[in-house]
Amino acid sequence: MISVKDMTDLVHVYDAYIAINKALFGEAVFLGFNEGNFGAISRIFNVIERNVDDGLKKDDYKRTWKILDDFSLESEERAKRLLGR
């Protein structure tokens, strides 16, 4: 499992991806990994999913995405929750 600092950095990258995505497309559009450079950057989701607490993996990552998309929480708090801390 990765550190809280590393997961916090991943959450920051996720937030930036969503912000840029919305700026470019008007809404969050999820592209396949093979759909250009922007699609390749979406691999960040796989890195996050591989490193979340095992309990979050049981429901097909629904709770993971709920935590990631809770922008009322600071990035570090979301990272801690993703790691089960």
C-alpha positions as CSV (number, residue, x, y, z in Angstrom):
1,M,0.0,0.0,0.0
2,I,1.2,3.5,-0.7
3,S,1.7,6.3,1.7
4,V,-0.9,9.0,2.5
5,K,1.4,11.6,0.8
6,D,1.5,9.6,-2.4
7,M,-2.2,9.0,-2.4
8,T,-2.7,12.7,-1.7
9,D,-0.6,13.5,-4.8
10,L,-2.8,11.0,-6.9
11,V,-5.9,12.8,-5.6
12,H,-4.5,16.1,-6.7
13,V,-3.8,14.7,-10.2
14,Y,-7.3,13.2,-10.3
15,D,-8.8,16.7,-9.4
16,A,-6.7,18.3,-12.1
17,Y,-7.7,15.7,-14.7
18,I,-11.4,16.3,-13.9
19,A,-11.0,20.1,-14.0
20,I,-9.2,20.1,-17.4
21,N,-11.6,17.5,-18.7
22,K,-14.6,19.8,-17.8
23,A,-12.8,22.8,-19.3
24,L,-12.2,21.0,-22.6
25,F,-15.5,19.1,-23.0
26,G,-17.9,21.0,-20.8
27,E,-18.4,18.0,-18.5
28,A,-16.4,15.1,-17.3
29,V,-15.9,12.7,-20.2
30,F,-14.0,9.5,-19.6
31,L,-11.9,8.5,-22.5
32,G,-10.4,5.1,-23.1
33,F,-6.7,4.6,-22.4
34,N,-5.9,4.4,-26.1
35,E,-7.8,7.6,-26.9
36,G,-4.9,10.0,-27.3
37,N,-2.8,11.7,-24.6
38,F,-5.7,12.8,-22.5
39,G,-7.0,9.2,-22.5
40,A,-3.6,8.0,-21.4
41,I,-3.7,10.3,-18.5
42,S,-6.9,8.7,-17.3
43,R,-4.8,5.7,-16.3
44,I,-4.5,7.6,-13.0
45,F,-7.8,5.9,-12.1
46,N,-6.2,2.5,-12.3
47,V,-3.4,3.5,-10.1
48,I,-5.8,4.9,-7.5
49,E,-8.0,1.7,-7.7
50,R,-5.0,-0.6,-7.2
51,N,-4.0,1.2,-4.1
52,V,-7.2,1.8,-2.1
53,D,-8.1,-0.1,1.0
54,D,-9.4,-3.6,0.2
55,G,-12.8,-2.8,1.8
56,L,-13.4,-0.2,-1.0
57,K,-12.8,-2.8,-3.7
58,K,-15.7,-5.0,-2.7
59,D,-18.5,-2.8,-4.2
60,D,-16.9,-2.4,-7.6
61,Y,-15.2,0.8,-6.4
62,K,-18.4,2.8,-6.0
63,R,-17.3,4.0,-2.6
64,T,-13.9,4.9,-4.0
65,W,-15.5,7.2,-6.6
66,K,-17.8,8.7,-4.0
67,I,-14.8,9.6,-1.9
68,L,-12.8,10.9,-4.8
69,D,-15.7,13.1,-5.9
70,D,-16.4,14.6,-2.5
71,F,-14.8,17.9,-3.1
72,S,-16.1,19.2,0.3
73,L,-13.1,17.3,1.7
74,E,-9.5,18.3,1.4
75,S,-7.3,16.1,-0.8
76,E,-5.4,14.7,2.1
77,E,-8.6,13.7,3.9
78,R,-9.9,11.9,0.8
79,A,-6.5,10.2,0.5
80,K,-6.8,9.0,4.1
81,R,-10.3,7.6,3.5
82,L,-9.2,5.9,0.3
83,L,-6.4,4.2,2.3
84,G,-8.8,3.2,5.1
85,R,-7.2,5.5,7.7
